[in-house]
Amino acid sequence: MRGVVFDLDGTIVPNMRLHAEAFAAFMARHGLPPLDHAQRARLDGKRNSDIFPELFGRALPAEQLRAFAAEKEALYRELSKGQLAPAPGLERLLALLDSRRIPVAIATSGPAENVRHTLAETGLGERLAIVVRGDEVARGKPHPDVFLAAAARLGVEPPSCLAFEDSPSGVAAACAAGMRCVALTTSFSEEAFRAAATAPHAFVRDFEHFLGSLTSEAFA
């Protein structure tokens, strides 16, 4: 590998439980049924602009879409204050990558306010300075645009990048970009990933598990 691209939510920080709580509160406020597992498998990892029209079952005017997204993400930021920490093994992996001069980036569907909040809460802002968001590219996950943009920011061809993801739509996006992709089973089981249209190249519980699986050829 010559570059590494991380998803943010559920990948570098195990926070999807908090996002689920925020969505539950939002859905209850608006008289919508709670998300089931199949909906989460389809929607997790996507941009808000793609999620909310599906939740409401109709196209939404831009102003209303922004208001709904802002409401839900404000709930997440409030719920997650003081609750966020890097995923197990992440800081050790980042130190290893830095020692090998392998650049890293984030490719996320999260909005700017959430990205700043999550990186600040985890203390990772300086170590993960290259961030590409879904609202900065033409198409969100499962399309490859955000991963292709991250590779371009790193100056590394996508086939030489390793991606880490926690959702089926994110795996599909990374693989469509031509990257090898490792799925963290923090949000979905191996079975859920295997049942999706695009399977990852490997599964790990967390970054400690990934580090334990490395061979000397991994960075050759």
N, C-alpha and C positions, 0 to 999 in steps of 0.2 A: 504494500500500500504506500501511496505517496501523499495522501491526504485523507482526513477523516471528517465526516459530516454527521452531526448529531441532530436528531429531533430534540425538541425542548420538553414539552409537557409529557409526563409519563416515561420519559427516557432518561434525561440527565437529572430529573427530579421526579420522584414517585408521588405525583400530586393529582392523579386522575380521580381519586376518591373525593377530593375537594371540588374538582370541576363537576363531578356527578352530583354532589350536594348542592352546588350553585344552580345547576340545571334543574334539579328537583324543586328547589324553591321558586325558580323562575316559572316552571311549568305549572306549579300549584297556583301562583299568583294569577296566571292567565287562563286558568281552567282547562289546561291541557293534561292528558294522561301522562304518567311518568314514562321515561324512556325504558324500553326493554333491552335485553342483551343483543337482539338482532339489530335493533336501531343503533345501538352504540357501535356495533361492529361496522355498520355502514357509515356512520357519521363521524366517529372519533377520528381526529387527525385532519378533518376538513376545515375550510375557512368558514367563519360565521356567515359570510354572504351566501354560502352554499347550504349551510345547516338550517338557518331560520326559515327560509321559504318551505323547506320540507317539513319542519315542525308544525307550521301553521297550515300546510297543505295548499298554499297559494303564493303567487308572486307578491312581493312586498315592495311598496314605494321605498326609494333610497333613504328618505328621512326616517321612516318607521323602522327599517332594517337597522340603521345606525343606532336608533334609540333602544331597540331590543338587545342588540349586541352590547351596548354600553351598560345596560341594566344587568345583564347576566355576568359580564366580566367584572363589574363593580362588586357583585356578590362574591365572586371567586376571590378577588383581592382582599376583601374583608375577612372571609373565612380562612384565608391562607396566611394571614399575618402571624409571624412567629411560628409557623407550622412547617416551613420548607427547609429541606436539607439536601445536599447532593446525594445521588444514588450511590449505594455501596460500591466502592472500588473506582468511582469516577475520578476522584482527585489523584489517585495513584496512576490511573491510565493517562490522565492529562500530563502528569509529570514524566511518564515514560515517553509519550509522544514528543514532549518538549525536548527531552534529552536526545531524541533521534531527529530533531528538527523537522518533524512531520506537522504541517499546519492543520488547524482544525477550524470548523465553522459550524454554525447552527442553521438549520433549515426548518422553519416553524410556520405553522398556520396561525399562531397567536398574534393578536394585535400588539402594537408598539407598547401600550401602557402595561400590558401583562408581561411582556418580555422584560421591560425595565424592572418591574416589580419582582418577578421571579429570580432574575439574575442578582438583584440587590439582596433579596432575602437569603439567597444561598451563598452570597459572597463570591460569585463566579463571574461578575461583570468584566473584570480586567482580563481574566484568563480566557474568556470566550467573547472576544471583541468583534469577531466577524459574524454578523447575523443577517440572514436573508429571510424576510417574512412573505407569507403568502399574498398579502395585499400589495406587494411590490412587483409581482409578476402577473402575467396575463391569466394563467389558470392555476387553481389550487390543486392540492393533492386530491385524487390519485394521479393527476398529471405530473410529469417530471419537472416542470418549470422551475420550482424553487430549488430542487437539487442541482439542476444544471446551472442555475445562477450562483449557487454556493460554490460549485466546482470552479466556475469562472473567477469568482472572487479569490479563491485559493491559488489560481493559476495552475490547476492540476486537471488533466483529462479525466472525465467521469469514470472510465473503466479502471483508473488507478486509485479511485477513492473507495473507502469503506464507509458504509452508512449504518447508523444505529437507529432503529425505529421501534415503536411499541404498538402500532395500529395497522390493521390490514391496508387501509388506504395509504398510509405512509410507506409501507413495504412496497406496494404497487408503484408508488411514485419514484422511490429510489431505484427499483429494478428497471423501470421504464427509462430512467436516466442513464442506464448502463452500469450502475454501481453494484458491487456486491453488498448485500444487506444482511445484517444480523438483527434478529427480532428479540427484544427483551420481553419476557413473559410477565411483565409487571401489570399489564392491563388486560391481556387476552391469553388464553391457553395455547399450547402448541396445536391442539386440535382445531381451535378456531382459525389459526393461521393456515393450517393445512387445508381447511375447508374453503379458504378464500381463493379468488381467481389467480392470485400470484403468491407463491410461497417464498419465504425468505431462504437465504442460503444456509443459515444456521440459527439456532435458538440458544439463548442463555438466560439464566435467572436474573443476573445483574452483572456489573462490570468486574466484580471479583471472580465470578464464574468465567467470564471471558478471558481475563488475565491468566487464570489457571489453565486455560486451554491453548495458550499461545505456544508456538514453537520458535526456534531461532530464525526460521525462514520467513516469519511473518513480516519482518521489516527489511528483508533483503532487497 
